[in-house]
Amino acid sequence: MKLLSHPIILSVFLLCFCAGAFFIGHAALSYATFQSAENFCVLLDAGHGGNDPGKVSSSGVKEKDINLAITLKCQSVLEQNGVKVILTRNSDCSLADSNASNKKASDLKKRKALIKESQINCAVSIHQNSFPDTSSHGAQVFYHPQNPDSKRLASLIQAQMQNLTGIQNHRKIKANTDYYLLRDNNTPTVIAEVCFLSNPSEAAMITEETIQEKAAFQIAMGIMQFLHSPSFNPQ
């Protein structure tokens, strides 16, 4: 992915322009870069991993693999724009302690500890969705209702992901008090469910490199809008 060589001051017009600058195929990705991004640090969490595949599509697509692929691509976009990135994982692994009796709980505790203890401006956990109705489709971002910054981050990412697969997505951000990563967490944190692996069409499309790149680009654009918004006050 190729970036413009000169930083351009953020404006609403440029954000709208850069959000539409992704071209599927062999064309290069180009968009306006943001100013002074080197002062920001973001944590990206590729959900699941190792012995935990997450959701698995009817054709065998594993959520853990898609999550990691999109996360690494999103990392690349952010870093090329000067944003420092921390990953919870960069390979097919679990964060659980080897001797933990409950591997899932141990894994989630490690992820949450990284979010709370790292010097970051925000965190995005990347996942794929699933539902018994196989026609369900579209990206959706979740946030904790007690954190207004998380809600704002969710709104910006959701707005970017309204047309990932070519089918208009009418889903809205959704408050959630049950997700462990979102509870008791003062860091602006959201969970981005990119597509429905239970939908055969979306499950097939999300394995395509260009769709993964587009999803990563959209998430990164939402993050950078959040970091550069006037109401954002980094601690």
N, C-alpha and C positions, 0 to 999 in steps of 0.2 A: 504494500500500500504506500502510495506516494503523497507527501504533504506539500502544501505550498511553502515556499522557503521563507516568507516574511510573515511574522505574527500580525494579526489584524485585530483591532479592538472589537470586543463583543458588541453586537447590536442585535435587535430583534430581527432585522432584515437579514443579516448574515446567518443567524441561526436557522431561519426558515430556508435560506438558500442551501446551507450545508447539509441540512436534513434530507434534502432532495438530490444531493449530489452523488448518491451511490448508484453505480451502474452495474447490473448483473452481466457476467460474461468475462471477457478478457480485458475490458477497459479498466484503466487504473482508477482507484478510489481517490478523489480529491475533495478537499473541503477546507474552509478557513480554519486556521489554528487560533488558539486563544492566548491571551497575553498573561505572562507571569504565572503560568501553570506549574512551574517548578517548585512552588511553595506548597503544593497540595499533595496529599497521600491518600490513596484509596485502597480498601481491602476488597478483593474479589474472592468469593467462595464458590468453588465448583461442587455442587451438592453430591452426596453419596461418594462411592469409590471403594476400591478393594473388593471385599466380599459382599458389599452392599451395592447391588446394581441399580437401586431405585426402581422406577417403573420400567417395564419391558413391554414393547409393542408386540402386536400379534405376529409381526414379521421378525421379531428378535432384536429390534433396536433397543439398546440399553441406555437408560437415562444418564448413568454416570459418564458414559463416553461422550454423549452430546454436550452435557454440562461442561466437561473439561475442554472440549474443542472450542466452544463459544467463549469460555473464560479466557483461554490463552489468546484468542483473537482479540478479545476486548482489551486484554492487557497490552497487546501490541499497539492498538489504536491510542490508548491513554498515554503510554510511554512515549510514543512518537509526538504527542502533544505536550510533553514535559511533565506529565503527572506521574508521581512515584506510585508503584503498585506493590501491594503485599498479597500473596496468594496463600490460601489455606492448604492447597495441594497443587502440584504441577505434574502429577503422574497418577496412574491408576492405583491409588492407595487409600487406606483408611487412617484416620487420626486417632483411633481408639488405642488405649493401652493394651499391650499384648496379653496381659493377665487379667483384664477386666472381665467380670462376669456378664455384664451387659454392654456389649460392644457398641451398640447404637447410642446408648446414653453417654458412654465415654467419648465417642466420636463427636457428638454434638457439644459436649462440655468443652472439649478442646477448641472447637470452632468458635464458640461463644467467648471463650477466654482470650483468643487471639483478637477478636473484635474489640473487647473491652480494655485490653491491656496495650494494644498497639496505638501509636500516635497517628491516628488517621482522621480524616475529615468525614468519611462516610463508608458504608459497607454495602455491597450488593451480593446476595446469594443467588446463584443462577441454577434454575431447575426446569423440569418439564412437567406438565400437568397430565392428569388422567381422569376419566369419568366414565361410568357405565354407558351413557349415551354416546355412541361413537361419532355422532355428528357434532359434538361439542368442539369448538375451535377457538383459536385466538389467544394472544398473549394477555397476561394479567399480572399486575404487580400488587403485592401485599405489604402492609405497613401496620405498626402498632398505633392505635388511635390516640394514645397519650403523648406521642412524640410528633409535634407539628412539623419538624424538619424532615422526619421520615415520610410524612404525608406529602410534603412538597417534592421530595426526591422521587417518590412513587409516581406522582402526577407527571413529572417531567419525563421520566422513562416511559410511562404508559403512553403519553402523547407521541413519543417517537415511534412506538411500536404498533401504531394503528393499522399499518398495512405491510406486515412482514411477508406474508405468503402470497400476496396478490388478491386476497379476499379481505374486504373491509372488516376490521375488527371493532365491534361495538362494545367490547368489555370495558369496564371502568376499574379504577383502583379499588381495593377492598381492604377494609380494616380487619385485623385479626388479632385476638388476644391469646390464642392458643399456641401459636408457633413459638417454640422454645427460643430460637435465635432472636426473636423480636421482643420477648418479655424482659422486664427489668434491665433495659439496655438504653442508656442515654445517648449512645452514638447513633446518628441518623443511619438506619439500617432498613433495607427492604429485601423482599424475596421476589425475584422476577421469574415467573413461570412463562417460558417462551412459547411453547406450543403444547398441544395435546397429543401425547404418544398413543392414546387410545383411538385417535382419529387416523385411519390408515393413510389418508392423503397427507396430513401434516407430518406424520411419522416418516413418510417417504421423503418429503421435501426437506425436512430438517437434517437429513443425512447429506444433503448437497452442500458442497463447500461454499458456494456463493450465498446460499441462504444463511448459513452459519456466519459468514462474514457480515452480511447485512444485519443480522440480529446483534452481533458484537458491536457493529458501528452504531446502531440505534441506542443500545444500552450506554455506550461510551458518550454519545452526544447528550443523552439525558443527564448523565453524571456531570459532564462539563458545564452544562447549563446550570445545574445546581451549584457547582463550585463557584461559578462566576456571577450568580444572581446577586443583586444589590442587598437582599435581605439575609444573605449567608454571612455568618460571623464566625470564622474559624477560631477555635479555642487555642 
